[in-house]
């Protein structure tokens, strides 16, 4: 049979059916698994064996979820975690040693920034940031101890787009591991491994679930790297629950059709905001006004569902706008069926200093909107009404 398309893989990559002939994979709510005999029990604990032993290590449901994402990203292997941040932390903690160094894009999620600046330094693991995604700026940060080159793209919350082909070339030149947070794009819109990434991380809580129900994280990539991360996670316990894996695996079946509609709605909303007189700037990857538009269309299928825009009037205007919304939700999540509006300076990136926020474009008036699946006219109407009071 010819290579299956993305949508078909998402639906048809399933666990082997049991004797009951179920059409949809069942939920395996068991903490442990039995062995055939004493020899099977002994052999199951060898490092080369992938048999289900204990649900903190693996389970049928997490295996199905991981296998789907591995196929979607074009990876060799993967491991699922309780949250996206558990995936990020376990990747760095599992692969790095005291004295190692990370080079990262300055625009990263607030908790990732805290990990780099307050947690990993406890083990003498340091990070240098590049503010400009040029070869010169990135290579200036690289030292003999640098082991990992890390970036999100599109970035959170400024929606900058970083050239994956450039990062892949730099990583190869300097023999670095390239790790990409692909959460905003999903495997449907962007595949960093095609551009040289060794590992790809997702917060499955976001668009992978898509309905604000469960937490989850996953890292996929090179088999030998995943094995090291797995052994770290196996002994430290940040595993995804079978229930969450079951929900997420079912969610992936509709990922393509959901994300396409998210992107269509988001582009319409971005075009509306760009023309509005009370908006200073709008950042959306597939707007031609975006500074990295050409990079975005090179490496992304569509522009994603996240828009960043700055309201005229700063912090006060931003608060008035948020309080006037009737349809859109005020929440710290994203990637939901429901449109969500967030004020990054006071929420997701509030732990950053004012200077740190301004370095990555997080002004007091910056608003991040995760465009949902409501009718786009209703979303725009709610935004328009809220802007009209300013």
C-alpha positions as CSV (number, residue, x, y, z in Angstrom):
1,X,0.0,0.0,0.0
2,X,1.2,3.5,-0.8
3,X,2.3,5.9,2.0
4,X,-0.7,6.9,4.0
5,X,-1.6,10.6,4.2
6,X,-1.5,12.6,7.4
7,X,-5.2,12.3,8.1
8,X,-5.2,8.6,7.5
9,X,-2.3,7.9,9.8
10,X,-3.9,9.9,12.5
11,X,-7.0,7.8,12.3
12,X,-5.7,4.3,11.4
13,X,-2.6,4.1,13.5
14,X,-4.2,2.1,16.3
15,X,-3.4,-0.6,18.8
16,X,-3.9,-4.2,17.7
17,X,-7.5,-5.3,18.4
18,X,-8.2,-7.6,21.3
19,X,-10.3,-10.7,21.2
20,X,-13.4,-8.5,21.6
21,X,-12.9,-6.9,18.2
22,X,-13.3,-3.3,19.3
23,X,-13.3,-0.7,16.5
24,X,-11.9,2.1,18.7
25,X,-8.9,1.4,21.0
26,X,-10.1,0.7,24.6
27,X,-8.8,2.5,27.7
28,X,-6.4,0.4,29.7
29,X,-6.8,1.6,33.3
30,X,-4.3,-0.7,35.0
31,X,-1.2,0.3,36.9
32,X,0.7,-2.9,36.1
33,X,0.9,-5.9,33.7
34,X,1.4,-9.6,34.3
35,X,4.2,-11.9,33.0
36,X,3.9,-15.3,31.5
37,X,6.4,-16.9,33.9
38,X,9.6,-16.2,35.9
39,X,11.8,-16.0,32.8
40,X,9.4,-13.6,31.0
41,X,9.4,-11.5,34.2
42,X,13.2,-11.4,34.3
43,X,13.6,-10.6,30.6
44,X,10.9,-7.9,30.7
45,X,13.2,-5.8,32.9
46,X,16.1,-5.8,30.5
47,X,16.8,-2.4,28.8
48,X,16.2,-3.8,25.4
49,X,12.7,-5.0,26.1
50,X,9.7,-2.8,25.3
51,X,7.1,-4.9,27.0
52,X,4.5,-3.2,29.2
53,X,5.6,-3.7,32.8
54,X,4.3,-0.8,34.8
55,X,2.1,2.2,33.7
56,X,4.7,4.7,34.9
57,X,7.0,3.3,32.2
58,X,4.6,2.6,29.3
59,X,1.0,1.6,28.7
60,X,-0.9,0.5,25.5
61,X,-2.7,3.9,25.4
62,X,0.5,6.0,25.7
63,X,2.1,3.7,23.1
64,X,-0.7,4.4,20.6
65,X,-0.5,8.1,21.2
66,X,3.3,8.2,20.8
67,X,3.2,6.1,17.7
68,X,0.8,8.5,16.0
69,X,2.9,11.6,16.8
70,X,6.1,9.8,15.7
71,X,4.5,9.1,12.3
72,X,3.1,12.6,12.0
73,X,6.5,14.2,12.7
74,X,8.6,11.8,10.7
75,X,10.5,10.8,13.9
76,X,12.1,7.5,15.0
77,X,10.7,7.2,18.5
78,X,9.0,9.2,21.2
79,X,7.9,9.4,24.9
80,X,4.8,10.9,26.4
81,X,4.7,13.0,29.6
82,X,2.2,14.4,32.1
83,X,2.5,17.9,30.8
84,X,4.4,19.9,28.1
85,X,6.7,21.4,30.8
86,X,7.5,17.8,32.0
87,X,8.5,17.0,28.5
88,X,10.8,20.1,28.2
89,X,12.4,19.6,31.6
90,X,13.0,15.9,31.1
91,X,14.6,16.5,27.7
92,X,17.1,18.9,29.1
93,X,17.7,17.1,32.5
94,X,18.0,13.7,30.7
95,X,20.4,14.8,28.1
96,X,22.6,17.4,29.8
97,X,25.4,17.2,32.5
98,X,26.9,19.7,34.9
99,X,28.9,22.2,32.9
100,X,26.9,21.9,29.7
101,X,25.5,25.0,27.9
102,X,22.3,25.7,26.0
103,X,21.8,28.3,23.3
104,X,18.2,29.4,23.0
105,X,16.0,31.9,21.3
106,X,15.2,34.7,23.7
107,X,11.4,34.4,23.0
108,X,10.4,31.3,25.0
109,X,7.5,30.4,27.2
110,X,7.7,31.9,30.6
111,X,8.1,28.6,32.5
112,X,10.8,27.6,30.0
113,X,12.6,30.8,30.8
114,X,12.4,30.0,34.5
115,X,13.8,26.6,33.8
116,X,16.8,28.1,32.0
117,X,17.5,30.8,34.5
118,X,16.5,29.5,37.9
119,X,16.3,25.7,37.9
120,X,19.0,24.2,35.5
121,X,21.7,26.6,36.9
122,X,21.4,24.6,40.2
123,X,23.2,21.8,38.3
124,X,25.6,24.2,36.6
125,X,23.8,24.0,33.3
126,X,23.7,27.5,31.8
127,X,21.9,29.2,28.9
128,X,22.7,32.0,26.5
129,X,19.9,33.7,24.6
130,X,20.1,35.1,21.0
131,X,17.7,38.0,20.4
132,X,18.1,38.0,16.6
133,X,17.7,34.8,14.7
134,X,20.7,35.4,12.4
135,X,23.6,33.1,11.9
136,X,26.0,35.7,13.4
137,X,23.9,36.3,16.5
138,X,23.4,32.6,17.2
139,X,27.0,31.6,16.6
140,X,28.2,34.4,18.9
141,X,26.4,32.5,21.7
142,X,28.0,29.1,21.0
143,X,30.8,28.0,23.4
144,X,32.9,24.8,23.6
145,X,30.4,23.5,26.2
146,X,27.3,24.2,24.1
147,X,25.3,21.0,23.6
148,X,21.8,22.1,22.6
149,X,20.3,24.7,20.3
150,X,16.7,25.4,21.3
151,X,13.8,27.4,19.9
152,X,10.1,27.8,19.7
153,X,8.6,28.7,16.3
154,X,6.2,30.5,16.1
155,X,7.3,32.0,19.4
156,X,5.2,32.6,22.5
157,X,3.6,35.2,22.7
158,X,5.2,37.5,20.1
159,X,4.6,35.2,17.1
160,X,8.0,35.6,15.6
161,X,8.9,32.9,13.1
162,X,12.5,31.4,13.3
163,X,14.1,29.9,10.2
164,X,14.3,26.2,10.9
165,X,16.6,25.6,7.9
166,X,19.1,28.1,9.3
167,X,18.9,26.5,12.8
168,X,19.4,23.0,11.2
169,X,22.5,24.2,9.3
170,X,24.0,25.8,12.5
171,X,23.4,22.8,14.6
172,X,25.0,20.5,12.0
173,X,28.0,22.9,11.6
174,X,28.7,23.0,15.4
175,X,27.6,19.4,16.2
176,X,24.8,20.5,18.4
177,X,21.5,18.9,19.2
178,X,18.6,20.9,17.7
179,X,15.5,20.8,19.9
180,X,12.3,22.6,18.7
181,X,9.1,23.3,20.5
182,X,6.5,22.8,17.8
183,X,3.5,23.3,20.0
184,X,2.0,26.3,18.2
185,X,2.3,24.8,14.7
186,X,1.5,21.1,15.5
187,X,2.8,18.3,13.2
188,X,0.1,19.1,10.7
189,X,1.5,22.6,9.9
190,X,5.2,22.1,10.4
191,X,7.8,19.3,10.7
192,X,11.1,20.5,12.2
193,X,12.8,17.2,11.6
194,X,12.7,17.9,7.9
195,X,14.9,20.9,8.6
196,X,17.5,19.1,10.8
197,X,15.9,19.0,14.2
198,X,16.9,16.1,16.4
199,X,14.1,16.4,18.8
200,X,10.6,18.0,18.6
201,X,8.6,18.8,21.7
202,X,4.8,19.5,22.1
203,X,2.5,20.5,24.8
204,X,-0.3,18.1,23.9
205,X,-2.5,20.2,26.2
206,X,-2.9,22.7,23.4
207,X,-4.0,22.0,19.9
208,X,-3.4,18.3,20.1
209,X,-6.2,17.9,22.6
210,X,-7.9,20.9,21.2
211,X,-10.8,21.0,23.6
212,X,-9.3,22.1,26.9
213,X,-9.8,18.7,28.6
214,X,-6.5,17.1,29.6
215,X,-2.8,17.8,30.1
216,X,0.0,16.2,28.2
217,X,3.4,16.5,26.7
218,X,5.5,14.6,24.2
219,X,9.0,14.5,22.7
220,X,9.8,12.7,19.5
221,X,13.0,12.4,17.5
222,X,16.2,10.3,17.2
223,X,15.8,6.9,18.8
224,X,19.0,7.0,20.8
225,X,18.1,10.4,22.3
226,X,14.6,9.3,23.2
227,X,16.0,6.2,24.9
228,X,18.1,8.4,27.2
229,X,15.2,10.7,27.9
230,X,13.0,7.6,28.5
231,X,15.4,6.2,31.1
232,X,15.5,9.5,32.9
233,X,11.6,9.7,32.9
234,X,11.2,6.1,33.9
235,X,13.1,6.7,37.1
236,X,11.8,10.2,37.9
237,X,8.1,9.6,37.1
238,X,6.7,12.4,34.9
239,X,4.7,9.9,32.8
240,X,1.4,10.6,31.0
241,X,-1.6,8.8,32.4
242,X,-3.3,6.2,30.2
243,X,-6.6,8.1,30.4
244,X,-5.0,11.3,29.0
245,X,-3.2,9.3,26.3
246,X,-6.5,7.7,25.3
247,X,-8.2,11.1,25.0
248,X,-5.2,12.6,23.1
249,X,-5.0,9.8,20.7
250,X,-8.6,10.2,19.8
251,X,-8.1,13.9,19.5
252,X,-5.3,13.4,16.9
253,X,-7.9,11.8,14.6
254,X,-9.4,15.3,14.0
255,X,-6.3,17.3,14.3
256,X,-6.0,18.1,10.6
257,X,-9.5,19.2,10.0
258,X,-9.6,21.2,13.3
259,X,-6.3,23.0,12.7
260,X,-7.3,23.9,9.1
261,X,-10.4,25.6,10.4
262,X,-8.5,27.3,13.3
263,X,-6.1,28.7,10.7
264,X,-8.8,29.9,8.4
265,X,-10.6,31.7,11.2
266,X,-7.3,33.2,12.5
267,X,-6.3,34.6,9.2
268,X,-9.7,36.4,8.9
269,X,-9.4,37.7,12.5
270,X,-5.8,38.9,11.8
271,X,-6.9,40.7,8.7
272,X,-9.7,42.4,10.6
273,X,-7.3,43.5,13.4
274,X,-4.7,44.8,10.9
275,X,-7.2,47.3,9.5
276,X,-8.6,48.4,12.9
277,X,-7.7,52.0,13.8
278,X,-7.2,51.2,17.6
279,X,-4.6,48.5,16.9
280,X,-0.9,49.5,16.7
281,X,0.5,46.2,15.3
282,X,-0.6,42.7,14.4
283,X,1.6,39.6,14.2
284,X,0.3,36.6,12.4
285,X,2.7,34.3,10.3
286,X,0.6,34.3,7.2
287,X,-0.1,38.1,7.0
288,X,2.2,39.5,4.3
289,X,3.1,42.3,6.8
290,X,4.7,39.8,9.1
291,X,8.5,40.4,9.2
292,X,9.2,36.7,8.6
293,X,6.3,36.0,6.2
294,X,8.6,34.4,3.6
295,X,10.1,32.1,6.2
296,X,6.6,31.2,7.5
297,X,5.3,30.2,4.1
298,X,8.5,28.2,3.4
299,X,8.2,26.0,6.5
300,X,4.5,26.1,7.5
301,X,1.5,24.7,5.7
302,X,-0.8,27.5,7.2
303,X,-0.3,30.2,9.8
304,X,-1.6,28.6,13.0
305,X,-4.3,29.9,15.3
306,X,-2.4,32.3,17.5
307,X,-2.3,36.1,16.9
308,X,-0.4,38.7,18.8
309,X,-1.6,42.3,18.6
310,X,-0.9,45.6,20.5
311,X,-3.8,47.9,21.4
312,X,-3.3,51.6,21.4
313,X,-3.4,52.9,25.0
314,X,-1.2,50.4,26.8
315,X,-2.1,48.6,30.0
316,X,-5.3,50.5,30.8
317,X,-6.7,50.0,27.3
318,X,-5.7,46.4,27.4
319,X,-7.6,45.8,30.6
320,X,-10.7,47.7,29.3
321,X,-10.6,45.6,26.2
322,X,-10.4,42.3,28.1
323,X,-13.2,43.2,30.4
324,X,-15.5,44.2,27.5
325,X,-15.3,40.8,25.8
326,X,-18.5,38.8,25.9
327,X,-17.9,35.7,23.8
328,X,-14.1,35.2,24.0
329,X,-12.7,33.5,27.1
330,X,-10.1,35.0,29.4
331,X,-7.8,32.1,30.1
332,X,-4.1,31.1,30.2
333,X,-4.6,28.2,27.9
334,X,-4.6,28.1,24.1
335,X,-5.5,25.8,21.2
336,X,-9.1,25.2,22.5
337,X,-12.3,25.1,20.4
338,X,-13.2,28.2,22.3
339,X,-11.4,31.5,21.4
340,X,-9.1,32.5,24.3
341,X,-7.7,35.9,24.9
342,X,-4.7,36.4,27.2
343,X,-2.6,39.4,28.5
344,X,0.9,37.9,28.5
345,X,2.6,40.7,30.6
346,X,0.3,40.0,33.6
347,X,-0.1,36.2,33.2
348,X,2.1,33.8,31.2
349,X,5.2,36.1,31.2
350,X,4.6,38.0,34.4
351,X,7.7,36.4,36.1
352,X,9.9,38.1,33.5
353,X,11.3,41.5,34.4
354,X,10.0,44.5,32.4
355,X,13.2,44.7,30.4
356,X,13.1,41.0,29.6
357,X,9.5,41.3,28.4
358,X,10.3,44.3,26.2
359,X,13.3,42.5,24.7
360,X,10.9,39.9,23.2
361,X,8.2,42.5,22.3
362,X,5.9,41.9,25.2
363,X,4.5,45.4,25.8
364,X,1.8,46.3,28.4
365,X,-0.7,46.5,25.6
366,X,0.2,43.2,23.9
367,X,-2.8,40.8,23.6
368,X,-2.5,37.1,22.6
369,X,-5.5,35.5,21.0
370,X,-6.0,31.8,20.4
371,X,-8.6,31.8,17.7
372,X,-11.2,29.0,18.2
373,X,-13.7,27.2,16.1
374,X,-16.7,29.5,16.7
375,X,-18.2,31.1,13.5
376,X,-15.6,33.7,12.6
377,X,-18.1,36.5,12.2
378,X,-19.1,36.0,15.9
379,X,-15.4,36.1,17.0
380,X,-14.8,39.3,15.0
381,X,-18.0,40.9,16.3
382,X,-17.0,40.3,19.9
383,X,-13.5,41.8,19.3
384,X,-15.0,44.7,17.4
385,X,-17.5,45.5,20.2
386,X,-14.8,45.4,22.8
387,X,-12.5,47.7,20.8
388,X,-15.3,50.1,20.3
389,X,-15.4,51.2,23.9
390,X,-11.7,52.3,23.9
